[in-house]
Amino acid sequence: MSNELNNKTAIVTGASSGIGTAIAKELTKAGANVVLAARNKEKLENLVTEIGEKDKIICVQTDVTKQQDVDFLAERAREAFGSIDVYVNNAGKMGSSRVLEGEVSDWDQMIDINIKGVLYGIHSVLPAMLERKSGHIVNIASDSGFEVIERLTVYCATKFAVRAISTGLEKELANTGVRATNISPGMVETPLSSKSPFESDRKKLDPADIAKAVIYAVTQPDHVNVNEITVRPV
Ligand SMILES: NC(=O)c1ccc[n+]([C@@H]2O[C@H](COP(=O)([O-])OP(=O)(O)OC[C@H]3O[C@@H](n4cnc5c(N)ncnc54)[C@H](OP(=O)(O)O)[C@@H]3O)[C@@H](O)[C@H]2O)c1
């Protein structure tokens, strides 16, 4: 087992399913203490049991649309493991409809989870990272942050926003020692992608493929910031 992330602590939002679960597993394999966050507590607890290393993993029931939940998540992580080295903003929702259909509550949820949730996450850990001159924010965006797909206009808009936040953050963080990485997956085999209207003859990626991109980004030497990783199926 690799130990590149020994004594490091990572928070993963949306850890109860798909890509987030895979990221949590890879971070644990790499030796990190991992804090799992999502709304479904039972799934998080089952994941802790599955991974096994109970002294190195905790779960915190978190709704990323609620700033007080996200602040509490960071607080619990610090109580359990000390400072936070990596924050993976992975929680996300994809609703599929035409703008004309006016699915306003779906738009609100996507904006709250995919954009505001990401900002709350950054806000909860960034001041302490800046003080320590060390830390890494990883945002899971999407290839929908580069190209708009019909029936996914609002989802794509939220992912363009995530990419804008990552890009702006990278500029703001120059010379601070804190890093920001945007990871843009193509289609990955998860419950989310099973609802996508986008049709492709390519075999979907495995969630572990994205988790490995996260590990690549967060294990670079301190002076290297991997800004953007796009991962699509062949
Ligand atoms: N799958 C793909 O093809 C693909 C491609 C590009 C990008 N992505 C992005 O990758 C990320 C993960 O997606 P996935 O495919 O793994 O989806 P998924 O299997 O549906 O998992 C989504 C995760 O987000 C969590 N979540 C949703 N709303 C939340 C909230 N309000 N608070 C906290 N957690 C919340 C869910 O947990 P709870 O329900 O327990 O809260 C779940 O753990 C998303 O940002 C997605 O946009 C996915």
The ligand as a Tripos MOL2 file, in Angstrom:
@<TRIPOS>MOLECULE
LIG
   48    52     1     0     0
SMALL
NO_CHARGES

@<TRIPOS>ATOM
      1 N1        -21.0270   10.2990  -13.2560 N.am      1 LIG1
      2 C1        -20.6160   11.0820  -14.2510 C.2       1 LIG1
      3 O1        -20.6660   10.7100  -15.4440 O.2       1 LIG1
      4 C2        -20.0380   12.4460  -13.9390 C.ar      1 LIG1
      5 C3        -19.4080   13.1280  -14.9740 C.ar      1 LIG1
      6 C4        -18.8780   14.3790  -14.7280 C.ar      1 LIG1
      7 C5        -18.9630   14.9260  -13.4590 C.ar      1 LIG1
      8 N2        -19.5870   14.2560  -12.4650 N.ar      1 LIG1
      9 C6        -19.6480   14.9040  -11.1580 C.3       1 LIG1
     10 O2        -19.0740   14.0480  -10.1900 O.3       1 LIG1
     11 C7        -19.6580   14.2950   -8.9070 C.3       1 LIG1
     12 C8        -20.0980   12.9820   -8.2940 C.3       1 LIG1
     13 O3        -21.1020   12.4250   -9.1320 O.3       1 LIG1
     14 P1        -21.4710   10.8730   -9.1830 P.3       1 LIG1
     15 O4        -21.5880   10.5150  -10.6030 O.co2     1 LIG1
     16 O5        -20.5980   10.0980   -8.2840 O.co2     1 LIG1
     17 O6        -22.9700   10.9700   -8.6080 O.3       1 LIG1
     18 P2        -23.7980   10.1040   -7.5820 P.3       1 LIG1
     19 O7        -23.3600    8.6870   -7.5940 O.co2     1 LIG1
     20 O8        -25.2220   10.4330   -7.8190 O.co2     1 LIG1
     21 O9        -23.3500   10.7450   -6.1810 O.3       1 LIG1
     22 C9        -23.6700   12.0650   -5.8580 C.3       1 LIG1
     23 C10       -23.1940   12.3160   -4.4350 C.3       1 LIG1
     24 O10       -23.5110   13.6640   -4.0730 O.3       1 LIG1
     25 C11       -24.1130   13.6510   -2.7840 C.3       1 LIG1
     26 N3        -24.9970   14.7790   -2.6130 N.ar      1 LIG1
     27 C12       -26.0380   15.1700   -3.3890 C.ar      1 LIG1
     28 N4        -26.6580   16.2280   -2.8370 N.ar      1 LIG1
     29 C13       -25.9960   16.5110   -1.6730 C.ar      1 LIG1
     30 C14       -26.1500   17.4860   -0.6620 C.ar      1 LIG1
     31 N5        -27.1280   18.4010   -0.7170 N.pl3     1 LIG1
     32 N6        -25.2950   17.4760    0.3680 N.ar      1 LIG1
     33 C15       -24.3040   16.5600    0.4410 C.ar      1 LIG1
     34 N7        -24.0930   15.6150   -0.4860 N.ar      1 LIG1
     35 C16       -24.9430   15.5900   -1.5310 C.ar      1 LIG1
     36 C17       -24.8670   12.3220   -2.7270 C.3       1 LIG1
     37 O11       -25.0290   11.9110   -1.3770 O.3       1 LIG1
     38 P3        -26.3780   11.9680   -0.5190 P.3       1 LIG1
     39 O12       -27.5220   11.7490   -1.4380 O.co2     1 LIG1
     40 O13       -26.1650   10.8960    0.5070 O.co2     1 LIG1
     41 O14       -26.3620   13.3320    0.1020 O.co2     1 LIG1
     42 C18       -23.8700   11.4000   -3.4180 C.3       1 LIG1
     43 O15       -22.9150   10.9310   -2.5030 O.3       1 LIG1
     44 C19       -20.7820   15.2990   -9.1520 C.3       1 LIG1
     45 O16       -20.3460   16.5990   -8.8460 O.3       1 LIG1
     46 C20       -21.0530   15.1720  -10.6460 C.3       1 LIG1
     47 O17       -21.6110   16.3350  -11.1890 O.3       1 LIG1
     48 C21       -20.1210   13.0220  -12.6720 C.ar      1 LIG1
@<TRIPOS>BOND
     1     1     2 1
     2     2     3 2
     3     2     4 1
     4     4     5 ar
     5     4    48 ar
     6     5     6 ar
     7     6     7 ar
     8     7     8 ar
     9     8     9 1
    10     8    48 ar
    11     9    10 1
    12     9    46 1
    13    10    11 1
    14    11    12 1
    15    11    44 1
    16    12    13 1
    17    13    14 1
    18    14    15 2
    19    14    16 1
    20    14    17 1
    21    17    18 1
    22    18    19 2
    23    18    20 1
    24    18    21 1
    25    21    22 1
    26    22    23 1
    27    23    24 1
    28    23    42 1
    29    24    25 1
    30    25    26 1
    31    25    36 1
    32    26    27 ar
    33    26    35 ar
    34    27    28 ar
    35    28    29 ar
    36    29    30 ar
    37    29    35 ar
    38    30    31 1
    39    30    32 ar
    40    32    33 ar
    41    33    34 ar
    42    34    35 ar
    43    36    37 1
    44    36    42 1
    45    37    38 1
    46    38    39 2
    47    38    40 1
    48    38    41 1
    49    42    43 1
    50    44    45 1
    51    44    46 1
    52    46    47 1
@<TRIPOS>SUBSTRUCTURE
     1 LIG1         1 GROUP 0 **** ****
